[in-house]
Amino acid sequence: MSRMLYGEAIDYALGEAMARDDRILTWGEDVRLVHRELLARFGPERVLDTPISESAFLYAGIGAAMGGLRPVVDVMLVDFLAVAWAGIANGASKFSAFSGGRWDVPLVIRSRVGGWYTDGGQHEQTFWGQLAAYPGVSVVCPSTPADAAGLMMSALENDGLVVFLEHKLLSEQWLDYLGGSSRATVDFSNLVPTDGASGEVPMPLKPVPIGDATLRRSGSDVALISLGVGVHRCLEAAKVLADSGIDASVLDLRSVSPLDRDAILEQVGRTGRVVVVDEDYIRGGLSGEIAAVLLEGGQRATYARVAVETTIPFAPHLEHAALPNVERIVAAARSLE
């Protein structure tokens, strides 16, 4: 085992894969600055900076993948995927199906998600529900360094499109930026899950299968289901609930697509109550999909969800109220009694 930071674990997995396979390369905005260790190890021909044109360099990644390379396209913030959405919705997600499997698109899109640091509704979204809606797209968001490294290994071995999402509150590169002069008046340190930002990573690295959830806490009264930073908010909420005699389990989905239906059904079958904690929009996304999974699986359960119901505000107190905070999770769980 080796103790690593969250972003360090991802870059380590990427670097090990690049050393084994010279078809793997990465490009995006400021990647030479943000991922300096990869630049030093593999040079500017495999670690490339791009202009600020997400559509251009995402489509370049699609073409490179179809041409035999295995690129990792780094889009700084998931919000900026909106300007390149056609490349996913009408491009990389469909080419394998359209060609009868003759054209694979082994492409990883790496991006950052999430709020809690007062950057507003154009920079703090997650989009994982929308991204997962397209057949042919895998969407992952790890909550620990070990899972981050293992999921990156699996993403790089996948022959299709994988969107690899990193929550900014777990990434040391982003925390370094957010804690600097640009956020000198904002205290978000108490919102950073220390167990997610740093942790033990198995050596040698072990892949984490895409689509396999993991149970972070066992409980018999209510199942809390989430991913990314939401997992850590659920673990905090479970401690609060335990003080009032409510025993909560916490299921870390790790992947939005494919979704681990069996794990969801098993946990909700044990408790009969479920709270989905989703840092995405409440309509048309993950929280509603889990409700459909329960209905289709024949589960009779009491259901609640804590998600984003409005445009994320800039003001810290309004932002905190809009995002799935511990207080909202606890209140939702208690409403199911």
Buried (B, 14 or more C-beta within 10 A) or exposed (E): EBEBBBBBBBBBBBBBBBEEEEBBBBBBBEBBEBBEEBBEBBEEEBBBBBEEEBBEBBBBBBBBBBEEBBBBBBBBBBBBBEBBBEBBBEBBBBBBEEEEEEEBBBBBBBBBBBBBBBBBBEBBBBBBBBBBBBEBBBBBBBBBBBBBBBBBBBBBBBEBBBBBBBBBBBBBBBBEBBBEEEBEEBEBEEBBBEBBBBBEBEEEBEBBEBBBBBBBBEBEBBBBBBBBBBBBBBBBBBEBBBEEEBBBBBBBBBBBBBBBBEBBBBBBBBBBBBBBBBBBBBEEBBBBBBBEBBEEBEBEBBBBBBBBEEEBBEEBEEBBEBBBBBBBBBBBBBEBE
